[in-house]
Amino acid sequence: MLRRTARLRREFVYRKSLEGKERELYEKKRTIRQCLEDGKAIPTELRKEEARLREEVHAEDAKTASYGARGVIDDEYAKAAEREPRVLLTTSRDPSSRLQQFAKELKLLFPTSQRINRGSQILPDLVDLCRNGGVTGFV
C-alpha cells in the first residue's frame, strides 16, 4: 500500500510539472497569436522560439488552441456540459441483503446510474464493458 501511494504521489507531481510546462507553452502561443493579430513586434524573450511557436500557432484551429488552457489533472469532467455522466454500480459476487440495499440507495443518489448484478463476472471484464459502453464512472 505504501508503494502504491508513493507511486501515485510521484505521478501526481509529474503531471503537475507537465501542467506547468503546458501552461507556459500555451501562454507563449497566446502572446505570439496576439502579436500577429495586432501587428505588433514579438517580445524579445520569445524571439528565439518565435519560428517554432509561429508554426504551431498556424497549425492550430479554434478547438485545439484552447487545449493548453485546461488542466491535465481534472480532465475527467471536461465534457460534463456536453453529455450526462453514466455511472455503473455493482456489488460483490454474492452480496448480502444489506449490501444490496446500500447499492439501491446509491442508485438513488446518482440519477443517471445503472445497477447491475455482478454474478460471476470479474472486474477486468466489467471495466472493459464500461469502456466499450461509454460509461463514465464505475462503482
C-alpha positions as CSV (number, residue, x, y, z in Angstrom):
1,M,0.0,0.0,0.0
2,L,2.9,2.4,0.8
3,R,4.5,1.7,-2.6
4,R,1.2,2.4,-4.3
5,T,0.7,5.8,-2.5
6,A,4.3,6.7,-3.2
7,R,3.9,5.9,-6.9
8,L,0.6,7.9,-7.0
9,R,2.3,10.8,-5.3
10,R,5.2,10.7,-7.9
11,E,2.7,10.5,-10.8
12,F,0.7,13.5,-9.4
13,V,3.8,15.6,-9.0
14,Y,5.0,14.7,-12.5
15,R,1.5,15.6,-14.0
16,K,1.6,18.9,-12.1
17,S,5.0,19.7,-13.6
18,L,3.7,18.8,-17.1
19,E,0.7,21.1,-16.5
20,G,3.0,24.0,-15.6
21,K,5.1,23.4,-18.8
22,E,1.9,23.2,-20.9
23,R,0.5,26.3,-19.3
24,E,3.8,28.2,-20.1
25,L,3.7,27.0,-23.7
26,Y,0.1,28.0,-24.0
27,E,0.8,31.5,-22.7
28,K,3.7,31.8,-25.2
29,K,1.5,30.8,-28.1
30,R,-1.2,33.2,-26.9
31,T,1.3,36.0,-26.9
32,I,2.6,35.2,-30.4
33,R,-1.0,34.9,-31.7
34,Q,-2.0,38.2,-30.2
35,C,1.1,39.9,-31.6
36,L,0.4,38.5,-35.1
37,E,-3.2,39.6,-35.0
38,D,-2.4,43.1,-33.8
39,G,0.7,43.6,-36.0
40,K,2.9,44.3,-33.0
41,A,6.5,43.2,-32.6
42,I,7.3,39.9,-31.0
43,P,8.6,40.2,-27.4
44,T,12.3,39.8,-27.0
45,E,12.1,36.9,-24.7
46,L,10.2,34.9,-27.4
47,R,12.5,35.8,-30.3
48,K,14.5,32.5,-30.2
49,E,11.4,30.3,-30.1
50,E,9.3,32.5,-32.4
51,A,9.7,30.4,-35.6
52,R,8.7,27.2,-33.9
53,L,5.8,28.8,-32.0
54,R,4.5,30.5,-35.1
55,E,4.4,27.2,-37.0
56,E,2.4,25.6,-34.1
57,V,0.0,28.6,-33.9
58,H,-0.7,28.4,-37.7
59,A,-1.3,24.6,-37.3
60,E,-3.9,25.0,-34.6
61,D,-7.5,25.6,-35.2
62,A,-10.1,27.1,-32.8
63,K,-10.7,23.8,-31.0
64,T,-7.1,22.8,-30.4
65,A,-5.9,26.2,-29.4
66,S,-7.9,26.0,-26.2
67,Y,-6.4,22.6,-25.1
68,G,-3.5,24.3,-23.3
69,A,-5.8,26.3,-21.1
70,R,-7.3,23.2,-19.5
71,G,-5.6,21.3,-16.7
72,V,-4.3,17.8,-17.1
73,I,-5.3,16.6,-13.7
74,D,-9.0,17.3,-13.7
75,D,-9.8,16.2,-17.2
76,E,-12.4,13.8,-16.0
77,Y,-15.1,16.5,-16.2
78,A,-14.0,18.1,-19.4
79,K,-17.2,17.0,-21.3
80,A,-19.6,17.2,-18.4
81,A,-21.6,20.0,-20.0
82,E,-21.9,18.2,-23.3
83,R,-23.3,14.9,-22.1
84,E,-24.7,13.4,-18.9
85,P,-22.3,11.2,-16.9
86,R,-23.2,7.5,-16.8
87,V,-22.3,5.6,-13.6
88,L,-22.4,1.8,-13.4
89,L,-23.0,0.4,-9.9
90,T,-22.2,-3.2,-8.9
91,T,-21.7,-5.2,-5.8
92,S,-19.6,-8.2,-4.8
93,R,-20.2,-11.6,-6.3
94,D,-22.5,-12.8,-3.5
95,P,-23.9,-9.6,-1.9
96,S,-25.6,-9.6,1.4
97,S,-29.1,-8.1,1.8
98,R,-27.6,-5.0,3.5
99,L,-25.1,-4.6,0.6
100,Q,-27.9,-4.9,-1.9
101,Q,-29.9,-2.3,0.0
102,F,-26.9,0.0,0.0
103,A,-26.5,-0.4,-3.8
104,K,-30.1,0.6,-4.3
105,E,-29.6,3.7,-2.2
106,L,-26.5,4.6,-4.1
107,K,-28.5,4.3,-7.4
108,L,-30.9,6.8,-6.0
109,L,-28.0,9.2,-5.2
110,F,-26.7,9.1,-8.8
111,P,-29.6,10.0,-11.1
112,T,-28.1,8.6,-14.3
113,S,-26.7,5.5,-12.8
114,Q,-27.4,1.9,-13.7
115,R,-27.1,-1.0,-11.3
116,I,-26.1,-4.5,-12.4
117,N,-25.8,-7.8,-10.6
118,R,-22.2,-8.8,-10.9
119,G,-22.8,-12.6,-10.8
120,S,-19.7,-14.5,-11.9
121,Q,-18.1,-11.6,-13.9
122,I,-14.7,-10.5,-12.9
123,L,-13.7,-6.8,-12.5
124,P,-11.4,-6.5,-15.6
125,D,-14.3,-7.7,-17.8
126,L,-16.6,-5.2,-16.1
127,V,-14.1,-2.4,-16.7
128,D,-13.8,-3.4,-20.4
129,L,-17.6,-3.4,-20.6
130,C,-17.8,0.1,-19.1
131,R,-15.1,1.4,-21.5
132,N,-16.9,0.0,-24.6
133,G,-20.3,1.1,-23.4
134,G,-19.5,4.7,-22.8
135,V,-19.8,4.6,-19.0
136,T,-18.1,7.5,-17.3
137,G,-17.9,6.1,-13.8
138,F,-17.7,2.6,-12.2
139,V,-18.5,2.0,-8.6
